[in-house]
Amino acid sequence: MRRMSGSIATVDQENDLTYVKGYMLLIGAILFVVWELYALLFSKLMPYTGNWFLDAIKDDLYYTPLLTGMIMFSVFFVIVNWMALKFFRHN
């Protein structure tokens, strides 16, 4: 929310949650990278844990790389479409 005082716009710091959203996005990205590194690399090198979910990730050879590639391609597709929309609107 912006308030106009004369010709200078000031940002209301009480209700500005942009930094919280930024930290949430950063934490989510870090968790995603850690999860994918475990699923693609480290789980194959570790012994069986006895946990059915972690052992299923260890034995999986298809869905782990498929989901990783799909998520990365989807993010790329969304960014390219957003940029194309910006070019279309501001041209």
Beta strands, then each sheet from edge to edge (+ up, - down):
strand 1: 2-5
strand 2: 8-11
sheet 1: 1+ 2-
end
